[in-house]
Amino acid sequence: MRAVARNLLRYAGYTLLEHMPVQQSERSRAREAQKYWSDVNQRAFHSNSHWKGSQGVPERVWLELGKPHLTLMLDHLTLRGCSLPVGRVVEWGCGGGANAVHFAPVTDSFVGVDISQATLDECGIVLRSMGQENFQPVLTDVSNPEAAAGALAGTADVFLCTYVFELLPSQEHGQRILDIANRVLRPGGTAIIQIKYETADRKTRSRQWGYRRNLANMTTYCIDDFWQRAERAGFTPVSISLRPKDDLIDDERYAYFVLDKPGG
């Protein structure tokens, strides 16, 4: 009976945590995030980082992940009368290369930024295995992403960031990444950013606690709020497309923003 009582109390505790507005400080969440992505032995690290293979994402699925993102970029560039190759693409959070394998072949230079050295190494291995030698890895950290962006300022034609914003410690941290995106892009450049959006269901709000447990829903946004945040970062929002269900990774509520930096 005591064991049953303990299990009931443990379950009740988890239930309360799911529904109460529990919060950790952003600094604490940032530390947990850095710890998680720095350790390849963390549970589900390889799949969450979109590595290809048995420990990560099955190859047939992995090969499909980046195709819609490439199409989004190509469609936008076509509307603007731009031709290939793209000069430089900076992907913030390149993971195991699921986007890179599609983008690198149509760029002069592909820069992958990540907080995991092991993941940067994996992305490089994948690209070299297909004959791509235009990969530039950049290691960053959660607490000071601006440091990694300094050398890239004003050098990119496209800034790409998918399956990342929901993993960030907070909406305020996301604002910093938007500011970085604008800084990295040349005048007239384009950012393609994917977020997880909130609905009327309170379960879709940012979790703000327990990074390892809730990393895929750590930070969510109201769609209009993210649009306004992009404007505050200096962007002109061009379009937004919604994917209520992402069957490839069995997740939901993704919004894709296409943002232009004025000028050029």
C-alpha positions as protocol buffer text, in pm:
chain_id: "A"
residue {
  index: 1
  type: MET
  ca { x: 0 y: 0 z: 0 }
}
residue {
  index: 2
  type: ARG
  ca { x: 284 y: 241 z: 77 }
}
residue {
  index: 3
  type: ALA
  ca { x: 434 y: 182 z: -268 }
}
residue {
  index: 4
  type: VAL
  ca { x: 96 y: 248 z: -428 }
}
residue {
  index: 5
  type: ALA
  ca { x: 55 y: 567 z: -226 }
}
residue {
  index: 6
  type: ARG
  ca { x: 401 y: 687 z: -330 }
}
residue {
  index: 7
  type: ASN
  ca { x: 323 y: 625 z: -697 }
}
residue {
  index: 8
  type: LEU
  ca { x: -7 y: 809 z: -666 }
}
residue {
  index: 9
  type: LEU
  ca { x: 164 y: 1107 z: -507 }
}
residue {
  index: 10
  type: ARG
  ca { x: 433 y: 1105 z: -777 }
}
residue {
  index: 11
  type: TYR
  ca { x: 168 y: 1097 z: -1051 }
}
residue {
  index: 12
  type: ALA
  ca { x: -27 y: 1375 z: -880 }
}
residue {
  index: 13
  type: GLY
  ca { x: 290 y: 1582 z: -866 }
}
residue {
  index: 14
  type: TYR
  ca { x: 353 y: 1544 z: -1238 }
}
residue {
  index: 15
  type: THR
  ca { x: -11 y: 1628 z: -1310 }
}
residue {
  index: 16
  type: LEU
  ca { x: 7 y: 1945 z: -1104 }
}
residue {
  index: 17
  type: LEU
  ca { x: 329 y: 2049 z: -1274 }
}
residue {
  index: 18
  type: GLU
  ca { x: 166 y: 2007 z: -1613 }
}
residue {
  index: 19
  type: HIS
  ca { x: -118 y: 2243 z: -1525 }
}
residue {
  index: 20
  type: MET
  ca { x: 32 y: 2491 z: -1279 }
}
residue {
  index: 21
  type: PRO
  ca { x: 223 y: 2798 z: -1403 }
}
residue {
  index: 22
  type: VAL
  ca { x: 556 y: 2664 z: -1273 }
}
residue {
  index: 23
  type: GLN
  ca { x: 857 y: 2858 z: -1399 }
}
residue {
  index: 24
  type: GLN
  ca { x: 1233 y: 2844 z: -1374 }
}
residue {
  index: 25
  type: SER
  ca { x: 1457 y: 3141 z: -1430 }
}
residue {
  index: 26
  type: GLU
  ca { x: 1577 y: 3189 z: -1785 }
}
residue {
  index: 27
  type: ARG
  ca { x: 1934 y: 3145 z: -1666 }
}
residue {
  index: 28
  type: SER
  ca { x: 1846 y: 2807 z: -1520 }
}
residue {
  index: 29
  type: ARG
  ca { x: 1673 y: 2697 z: -1840 }
}
residue {
  index: 30
  type: ALA
  ca { x: 1971 y: 2814 z: -2045 }
}
residue {
  index: 31
  type: ARG
  ca { x: 2208 y: 2608 z: -1830 }
}
residue {
  index: 32
  type: GLU
  ca { x: 1988 y: 2301 z: -1871 }
}
residue {
  index: 33
  type: ALA
  ca { x: 1970 y: 2355 z: -2247 }
}
residue {
  index: 34
  type: GLN
  ca { x: 2348 y: 2385 z: -2280 }
}
residue {
  index: 35
  type: LYS
  ca { x: 2394 y: 2072 z: -2070 }
}
residue {
  index: 36
  type: TYR
  ca { x: 2146 y: 1872 z: -2276 }
}
residue {
  index: 37
  type: TRP
  ca { x: 2285 y: 1960 z: -2620 }
}
residue {
  index: 38
  type: SER
  ca { x: 2647 y: 1919 z: -2509 }
}
residue {
  index: 39
  type: ASP
  ca { x: 2602 y: 1554 z: -2412 }
}
residue {
  index: 40
  type: VAL
  ca { x: 2542 y: 1305 z: -2694 }
}
residue {
  index: 41
  type: ASN
  ca { x: 2449 y: 1044 z: -2433 }
}
residue {
  index: 42
  type: GLN
  ca { x: 2135 y: 1232 z: -2333 }
}
residue {
  index: 43
  type: ARG
  ca { x: 1817 y: 1038 z: -2403 }
}
residue {
  index: 44
  type: ALA
  ca { x: 1689 y: 1100 z: -2758 }
}
residue {
  index: 45
  type: PHE
  ca { x: 1981 y: 1335 z: -2831 }
}
residue {
  index: 46
  type: HIS
  ca { x: 2041 y: 1197 z: -3180 }
}
residue {
  index: 47
  type: SER
  ca { x: 1678 y: 1208 z: -3289 }
}
residue {
  index: 48
  type: ASN
  ca { x: 1621 y: 1551 z: -3135 }
}
residue {
  index: 49
  type: SER
  ca { x: 1933 y: 1677 z: -3316 }
}
residue {
  index: 50
  type: HIS
  ca { x: 1813 y: 1521 z: -3642 }
}
residue {
  index: 51
  type: TRP
  ca { x: 2109 y: 1290 z: -3690 }
}
residue {
  index: 52
  type: LYS
  ca { x: 2059 y: 1032 z: -3961 }
}
residue {
  index: 53
  type: GLY
  ca { x: 2060 y: 664 z: -3867 }
}
residue {
  index: 54
  type: SER
  ca { x: 1938 y: 403 z: -3625 }
}
residue {
  index: 55
  type: GLN
  ca { x: 1992 y: 617 z: -3314 }
}
residue {
  index: 56
  type: GLY
  ca { x: 1852 y: 926 z: -3478 }
}
residue {
  index: 57
  type: VAL
  ca { x: 1600 y: 976 z: -3759 }
}
residue {
  index: 58
  type: PRO
  ca { x: 1540 y: 694 z: -4011 }
}
residue {
  index: 59
  type: GLU
  ca { x: 1712 y: 784 z: -4338 }
}
residue {
  index: 60
  type: ARG
  ca { x: 1395 y: 792 z: -4550 }
}
residue {
  index: 61
  type: VAL
  ca { x: 1238 y: 1043 z: -4307 }
}
residue {
  index: 62
  type: TRP
  ca { x: 1561 y: 1237 z: -4258 }
}
residue {
  index: 63
  type: LEU
  ca { x: 1593 y: 1293 z: -4631 }
}
residue {
  index: 64
  type: GLU
  ca { x: 1244 y: 1450 z: -4641 }
}
residue {
  index: 65
  type: LEU
  ca { x: 1285 y: 1691 z: -4349 }
}
residue {
  index: 66
  type: GLY
  ca { x: 1463 y: 1968 z: -4536 }
}
residue {
  index: 67
  type: LYS
  ca { x: 1280 y: 1951 z: -4869 }
}
residue {
  index: 68
  type: PRO
  ca { x: 985 y: 2178 z: -4774 }
}
residue {
  index: 69
  type: HIS
  ca { x: 1229 y: 2435 z: -4633 }
}
residue {
  index: 70
  type: LEU
  ca { x: 1430 y: 2438 z: -4957 }
}
residue {
  index: 71
  type: THR
  ca { x: 1110 y: 2476 z: -5159 }
}
residue {
  index: 72
  type: LEU
  ca { x: 1006 y: 2769 z: -4941 }
}
residue {
  index: 73
  type: MET
  ca { x: 1337 y: 2942 z: -5006 }
}
residue {
  index: 74
  type: LEU
  ca { x: 1338 y: 2872 z: -5380 }
}
residue {
  index: 75
  type: ASP
  ca { x: 980 y: 2992 z: -5424 }
}
residue {
  index: 76
  type: HIS
  ca { x: 1060 y: 3317 z: -5245 }
}
residue {
  index: 77
  type: LEU
  ca { x: 1380 y: 3376 z: -5439 }
}
residue {
  index: 78
  type: THR
  ca { x: 1196 y: 3311 z: -5765 }
}
residue {
  index: 79
  type: LEU
  ca { x: 936 y: 3574 z: -5675 }
}
residue {
  index: 80
  type: ARG
  ca { x: 1218 y: 3819 z: -5614 }
}
residue {
  index: 81
  type: GLY
  ca { x: 1381 y: 3738 z: -5947 }
}
residue {
  index: 82
  type: CYS
  ca { x: 1691 y: 3584 z: -5787 }
}
residue {
  index: 83
  type: SER
  ca { x: 1886 y: 3300 z: -5945 }
}
residue {
  index: 84
  type: LEU
  ca { x: 2099 y: 3015 z: -5813 }
}
residue {
  index: 85
  type: PRO
  ca { x: 2340 y: 2959 z: -5660 }
}
residue {
  index: 86
  type: VAL
  ca { x: 2267 y: 3150 z: -5339 }
}
residue {
  index: 87
  type: GLY
  ca { x: 2578 y: 3323 z: -5214 }
}
residue {
  index: 88
  type: ARG
  ca { x: 2575 y: 3226 z: -4847 }
}
residue {
  index: 89
  type: VAL
  ca { x: 2318 y: 3051 z: -4630 }
}
residue {
  index: 90
  type: VAL
  ca { x: 2357 y: 3059 z: -4252 }
}
residue {
  index: 91
  type: GLU
  ca { x: 2160 y: 2790 z: -4072 }
}
residue {
  index: 92
  type: TRP
  ca { x: 2117 y: 2858 z: -3702 }
}
residue {
  index: 93
  type: GLY
  ca { x: 2089 y: 2515 z: -3540 }
}
residue {
  index: 94
  type: CYS
  ca { x: 2206 y: 2295 z: -3827 }
}
residue {
  index: 95
  type: GLY
  ca { x: 2175 y: 1968 z: -3633 }
}
residue {
  index: 96
  type: GLY
  ca { x: 2285 y: 1656 z: -3816 }
}
residue {
  index: 97
  type: GLY
  ca { x: 2248 y: 1810 z: -4161 }
}
residue {
  index: 98
  type: ALA
  ca { x: 1886 y: 1738 z: -4258 }
}
residue {
  index: 99
  type: ASN
  ca { x: 1857 y: 2086 z: -4408 }
}
residue {
  index: 100
  type: ALA
  ca { x: 2221 y: 2115 z: -4510 }
}
residue {
  index: 101
  type: VAL
  ca { x: 2210 y: 1824 z: -4756 }
}
residue {
  index: 102
  type: HIS
  ca { x: 1948 y: 2012 z: -4957 }
}
residue {
  index: 103
  type: PHE
  ca { x: 2075 y: 2369 z: -4917 }
}
residue {
  index: 104
  type: ALA
  ca { x: 2452 y: 2327 z: -4949 }
}
residue {
  index: 105
  type: PRO
  ca { x: 2437 y: 2211 z: -5316 }
}
residue {
  index: 106
  type: VAL
  ca { x: 2263 y: 2536 z: -5420 }
}
residue {
  index: 107
  type: THR
  ca { x: 2491 y: 2774 z: -5228 }
}
residue {
  index: 108
  type: ASP
  ca { x: 2843 y: 2904 z: -5264 }
}
residue {
  index: 109
  type: SER
  ca { x: 2890 y: 2886 z: -4889 }
}
residue {
  index: 110
  type: PHE
  ca { x: 2687 y: 2705 z: -4623 }
}
residue {
  index: 111
  type: VAL
  ca { x: 2745 y: 2805 z: -4260 }
}
residue {
  index: 112
  type: GLY
  ca { x: 2611 y: 2575 z: -3989 }
}
residue {
  index: 113
  type: VAL
  ca { x: 2581 y: 2718 z: -3639 }
}
residue {
  index: 114
  type: ASP
  ca { x: 2514 y: 2488 z: -3344 }
}
residue {
  index: 115
  type: ILE
  ca { x: 2573 y: 2460 z: -2971 }
}
residue {
  index: 116
  type: SER
  ca { x: 2697 y: 2101 z: -3003 }
}
residue {
  index: 117
  type: GLN
  ca { x: 3044 y: 2031 z: -3139 }
}
residue {
  index: 118
  type: ALA
  ca { x: 2952 y: 1667 z: -3198 }
}
residue {
  index: 119
  type: THR
  ca { x: 2656 y: 1774 z: -3408 }
}
residue {
  index: 120
  type: LEU
  ca { x: 2866 y: 2017 z: -3612 }
}
residue {
  index: 121
  type: ASP
  ca { x: 3110 y: 1732 z: -3676 }
}
residue {
  index: 122
  type: GLU
  ca { x: 2824 y: 1507 z: -3787 }
}
residue {
  index: 123
  type: CYS
  ca { x: 2688 y: 1770 z: -4024 }
}
residue {
  index: 124
  type: GLY
  ca { x: 3032 y: 1810 z: -4178 }
}
residue {
  index: 125
  type: ILE
  ca { x: 3073 y: 1434 z: -4222 }
}
residue {
  index: 126
  type: VAL
  ca { x: 2736 y: 1411 z: -4396 }
}
residue {
  index: 127
  type: LEU
  ca { x: 2815 y: 1696 z: -4637 }
}
residue {
  index: 128
  type: ARG
  ca { x: 3164 y: 1572 z: -4720 }
}
residue {
  index: 129
  type: SER
  ca { x: 3023 y: 1226 z: -4789 }
}
residue {
  index: 130
  type: MET
  ca { x: 2820 y: 1379 z: -5072 }
}
residue {
  index: 131
  type: GLY
  ca { x: 3110 y: 1582 z: -5207 }
}
residue {
  index: 132
  type: GLN
  ca { x: 3016 y: 1917 z: -5053 }
}
residue {
  index: 133
  type: GLU
  ca { x: 3322 y: 2110 z: -4938 }
}
residue {
  index: 134
  type: ASN
  ca { x: 3156 y: 2449 z: -4882 }
}
residue {
  index: 135
  type: PHE
  ca { x: 3058 y: 2386 z: -4518 }
}
residue {
  index: 136
  type: GLN
  ca { x: 3172 y: 2628 z: -4249 }
}
residue {
  index: 137
  type: PRO
  ca { x: 3095 y: 2513 z: -3892 }
}
residue {
  index: 138
  type: VAL
  ca { x: 3047 y: 2770 z: -3616 }
}
residue {
  index: 139
  type: LEU
  ca { x: 3017 y: 2667 z: -3252 }
}
residue {
  index: 140
  type: THR
  ca { x: 2803 y: 2883 z: -3026 }
}
residue {
  index: 141
  type: ASP
  ca { x: 2657 y: 2855 z: -2678 }
}
residue {
  index: 142
  type: VAL
  ca { x: 2319 y: 2926 z: -2528 }
}
residue {
  index: 143
  type: SER
  ca { x: 2426 y: 3207 z: -2298 }
}
residue {
  index: 144
  type: ASN
  ca { x: 2604 y: 3422 z: -2558 }
}
residue {
  index: 145
  type: PRO
  ca { x: 2482 y: 3355 z: -2914 }
}
residue {
  index: 146
  type: GLU
  ca { x: 2581 y: 3708 z: -3018 }
}
residue {
  index: 147
  type: ALA
  ca { x: 2952 y: 3618 z: -2995 }
}
residue {
  index: 148
  type: ALA
  ca { x: 2921 y: 3360 z: -3273 }
}
residue {
  index: 149
  type: ALA
  ca { x: 2730 y: 3602 z: -3493 }
}
residue {
  index: 150
  type: GLY
  ca { x: 2995 y: 3875 z: -3486 }
}
residue {
  index: 151
  type: ALA
  ca { x: 3216 y: 3736 z: -3763 }
}
residue {
  index: 152
  type: LEU
  ca { x: 2911 y: 3663 z: -3979 }
}
residue {
  index: 153
  type: ALA
  ca { x: 2760 y: 4012 z: -3966 }
}
residue {
  index: 154
  type: GLY
  ca { x: 2634 y: 4129 z: -4303 }
}
residue {
  index: 155
  type: THR
  ca { x: 2758 y: 3821 z: -4490 }
}
residue {
  index: 156
  type: ALA
  ca { x: 2448 y: 3605 z: -4549 }
}
residue {
  index: 157
  type: ASP
  ca { x: 2187 y: 3606 z: -4822 }
}
residue {
  index: 158
  type: VAL
  ca { x: 1960 y: 3364 z: -4637 }
}
residue {
  index: 159
  type: PHE
  ca { x: 1924 y: 3293 z: -4264 }
}
residue {
  index: 160
  type: LEU
  ca { x: 1757 y: 2958 z: -4196 }
}
residue {
  index: 161
  type: CYS
  ca { x: 1630 y: 2834 z: -3861 }
}
residue {
  index: 162
  type: THR
  ca { x: 1392 y: 2538 z: -3828 }
}
residue {
  index: 163
  type: TYR
  ca { x: 1302 y: 2310 z: -3536 }
}
residue {
  index: 164
  type: VAL
  ca { x: 1495 y: 2546 z: -3306 }
}
residue {
  index: 165
  type: PHE
  ca { x: 1282 y: 2829 z: -3168 }
}
residue {
  index: 166
  type: GLU
  ca { x: 1066 y: 2592 z: -2962 }
}
residue {
  index: 167
  type: LEU
  ca { x: 1387 y: 2464 z: -2798 }
}
residue {
  index: 168
  type: LEU
  ca { x: 1507 y: 2807 z: -2686 }
}
residue {
  index: 169
  type: PRO
  ca { x: 1496 y: 2900 z: -2317 }
}
residue {
  index: 170
  type: SER
  ca { x: 1243 y: 3182 z: -2360 }
}
residue {
  index: 171
  type: GLN
  ca { x: 1065 y: 3418 z: -2598 }
}
residue {
  index: 172
  type: GLU
  ca { x: 1318 y: 3684 z: -2501 }
}
residue {
  index: 173
  type: HIS
  ca { x: 1598 y: 3455 z: -2612 }
}
residue {
  index: 174
  type: GLY
  ca { x: 1410 y: 3409 z: -2939 }
}
residue {
  index: 175
  type: GLN
  ca { x: 1409 y: 3788 z: -2980 }
}
residue {
  index: 176
  type: ARG
  ca { x: 1787 y: 3779 z: -2951 }
}
residue {
  index: 177
  type: ILE
  ca { x: 1807 y: 3522 z: -3231 }
}
residue {
  index: 178
  type: LEU
  ca { x: 1580 y: 3738 z: -3448 }
}
residue {
  index: 179
  type: ASP
  ca { x: 1812 y: 4032 z: -3385 }
}
residue {
  index: 180
  type: ILE
  ca { x: 2109 y: 3810 z: -3475 }
}
residue {
  index: 181
  type: ALA
  ca { x: 1937 y: 3700 z: -3795 }
}
residue {
  index: 182
  type: ASN
  ca { x: 1893 y: 4061 z: -3902 }
}
residue {
  index: 183
  type: ARG
  ca { x: 2253 y: 4139 z: -3814 }
}
residue {
  index: 184
  type: VAL
  ca { x: 2390 y: 3841 z: -4007 }
}
residue {
  index: 185
  type: LEU
  ca { x: 2193 y: 3913 z: -4324 }
}
residue {
  index: 186
  type: ARG
  ca { x: 2301 y: 4151 z: -4596 }
}
residue {
  index: 187
  type: PRO
  ca { x: 2053 y: 4428 z: -4685 }
}
residue {
  index: 188
  type: GLY
  ca { x: 1786 y: 4262 z: -4896 }
}
residue {
  index: 189
  type: GLY
  ca { x: 1849 y: 3919 z: -4743 }
}
residue {
  index: 190
  type: THR
  ca { x: 1580 y: 3675 z: -4630 }
}
residue {
  index: 191
  type: ALA
  ca { x: 1519 y: 3485 z: -4306 }
}
residue {
  index: 192
  type: ILE
  ca { x: 1316 y: 3164 z: -4301 }
}
residue {
  index: 193
  type: ILE
  ca { x: 1219 y: 3082 z: -3944 }
}
residue {
  index: 194
  type: GLN
  ca { x: 992 y: 2814 z: -3806 }
}
residue {
  index: 195
  type: ILE
  ca { x: 823 y: 2841 z: -3468 }
}
residue {
  index: 196
  type: LYS
  ca { x: 569 y: 2649 z: -3265 }
}
residue {
  index: 197
  type: TYR
  ca { x: 254 y: 2851 z: -3227 }
}
residue {
  index: 198
  type: GLU
  ca { x: 6 y: 2872 z: -2943 }
}
residue {
  index: 199
  type: THR
  ca { x: -366 y: 2806 z: -2973 }
}
residue {
  index: 200
  type: ALA
  ca { x: -656 y: 2867 z: -2736 }
}
residue {
  index: 201
  type: ASP
  ca { x: -558 y: 2545 z: -2558 }
}
residue {
  index: 202
  type: ARG
  ca { x: -346 y: 2640 z: -2255 }
}
residue {
  index: 203
  type: LYS
  ca { x: -142 y: 2321 z: -2301 }
}
residue {
  index: 204
  type: THR
  ca { x: 21 y: 2485 z: -2605 }
}
residue {
  index: 205
  type: ARG
  ca { x: 177 y: 2766 z: -2402 }
}
residue {
  index: 206
  type: SER
  ca { x: 547 y: 2784 z: -2324 }
}
residue {
  index: 207
  type: ARG
  ca { x: 642 y: 2533 z: -2053 }
}
residue {
  index: 208
  type: GLN
  ca { x: 926 y: 2736 z: -1895 }
}
residue {
  index: 209
  type: TRP
  ca { x: 1043 y: 2452 z: -1671 }
}
residue {
  index: 210
  type: GLY
  ca { x: 1209 y: 2111 z: -1690 }
}
residue {
  index: 211
  type: TYR
  ca { x: 1410 y: 2157 z: -2008 }
}
residue {
  index: 212
  type: ARG
  ca { x: 1490 y: 1792 z: -2071 }
}
residue {
  index: 213
  type: ARG
  ca { x: 1130 y: 1689 z: -2009 }
}
residue {
  index: 214
  type: ASN
  ca { x: 967 y: 1969 z: -2208 }
}
residue {
  index: 215
  type: LEU
  ca { x: 1230 y: 2077 z: -2461 }
}
residue {
  index: 216
  type: ALA
  ca { x: 1003 y: 2043 z: -2768 }
}
residue {
  index: 217
  type: ASN
  ca { x: 753 y: 2286 z: -2612 }
}
residue {
  index: 218
  type: MET
  ca { x: 985 y: 2505 z: -2409 }
}
residue {
  index: 219
  type: THR
  ca { x: 899 y: 2822 z: -2602 }
}
residue {
  index: 220
  type: THR
  ca { x: 587 y: 2887 z: -2810 }
}
residue {
  index: 221
  type: TYR
  ca { x: 442 y: 3205 z: -2956 }
}
residue {
  index: 222
  type: CYS
  ca { x: 114 y: 3360 z: -3056 }
}
residue {
  index: 223
  type: ILE
  ca { x: 144 y: 3409 z: -3430 }
}
residue {
  index: 224
  type: ASP
  ca { x: 74 y: 3783 z: -3422 }
}
residue {
  index: 225
  type: ASP
  ca { x: 324 y: 3828 z: -3139 }
}
residue {
  index: 226
  type: PHE
  ca { x: 605 y: 3665 z: -3338 }
}
residue {
  index: 227
  type: TRP
  ca { x: 517 y: 3878 z: -3642 }
}
residue {
  index: 228
  type: GLN
  ca { x: 555 y: 4189 z: -3427 }
}
residue {
  index: 229
  type: ARG
  ca { x: 879 y: 4060 z: -3276 }
}
residue {
  index: 230
  type: ALA
  ca { x: 1018 y: 4013 z: -3626 }
}
residue {
  index: 231
  type: GLU
  ca { x: 926 y: 4373 z: -3707 }
}
residue {
  index: 232
  type: ARG
  ca { x: 1100 y: 4492 z: -3391 }
}
residue {
  index: 233
  type: ALA
  ca { x: 1413 y: 4310 z: -3509 }
}
residue {
  index: 234
  type: GLY
  ca { x: 1402 y: 4516 z: -3829 }
}
residue {
  index: 235
  type: PHE
  ca { x: 1237 y: 4267 z: -4064 }
}
residue {
  index: 236
  type: THR
  ca { x: 954 y: 4308 z: -4310 }
}
residue {
  index: 237
  type: PRO
  ca { x: 736 y: 3996 z: -4275 }
}
residue {
  index: 238
  type: VAL
  ca { x: 646 y: 3866 z: -4621 }
}
residue {
  index: 239
  type: SER
  ca { x: 445 y: 3550 z: -4559 }
}
residue {
  index: 240
  type: ILE
  ca { x: 343 y: 3292 z: -4305 }
}
residue {
  index: 241
  type: SER
  ca { x: 234 y: 2932 z: -4361 }
}
residue {
  index: 242
  type: LEU
  ca { x: 96 y: 2695 z: -4100 }
}
residue {
  index: 243
  type: ARG
  ca { x: 144 y: 2324 z: -4056 }
}
residue {
  index: 244
  type: PRO
  ca { x: -97 y: 2213 z: -3781 }
}
residue {
  index: 245
  type: LYS
  ca { x: 43 y: 1859 z: -3799 }
}
residue {
  index: 246
  type: ASP
  ca { x: 397 y: 1759 z: -3897 }
}
residue {
  index: 247
  type: ASP
  ca { x: 367 y: 1391 z: -3978 }
}
residue {
  index: 248
  type: LEU
  ca { x: 735 y: 1349 z: -4056 }
}
residue {
  index: 249
  type: ILE
  ca { x: 840 y: 1403 z: -3696 }
}
residue {
  index: 250
  type: ASP
  ca { x: 502 y: 1335 z: -3533 }
}
residue {
  index: 251
  type: ASP
  ca { x: 464 y: 1685 z: -3394 }
}
residue {
  index: 252
  type: GLU
  ca { x: 228 y: 1975 z: -3442 }
}
residue {
  index: 253
  type: ARG
  ca { x: 164 y: 2351 z: -3461 }
}
residue {
  index: 254
  type: TYR
  ca { x: 447 y: 2475 z: -3680 }
}
residue {
  index: 255
  type: ALA
  ca { x: 443 y: 2816 z: -3842 }
}
residue {
  index: 256
  type: TYR
  ca { x: 691 y: 2921 z: -4111 }
}
residue {
  index: 257
  type: PHE
  ca { x: 777 y: 3289 z: -4143 }
}
residue {
  index: 258
  type: VAL
  ca { x: 948 y: 3440 z: -4446 }
}
residue {
  index: 259
  type: LEU
  ca { x: 1108 y: 3770 z: -4344 }
}
residue {
  index: 260
  type: ASP
  ca { x: 1298 y: 4017 z: -4561 }
}
residue {
  index: 261
  type: LYS
  ca { x: 1562 y: 4258 z: -4442 }
}
residue {
  index: 262
  type: PRO
  ca { x: 1500 y: 4595 z: -4607 }
}
residue {
  index: 263
  type: GLY
  ca { x: 1756 y: 4737 z: -4846 }
}
residue {
  index: 264
  type: GLY
  ca { x: 1968 y: 4579 z: -5116 }
}
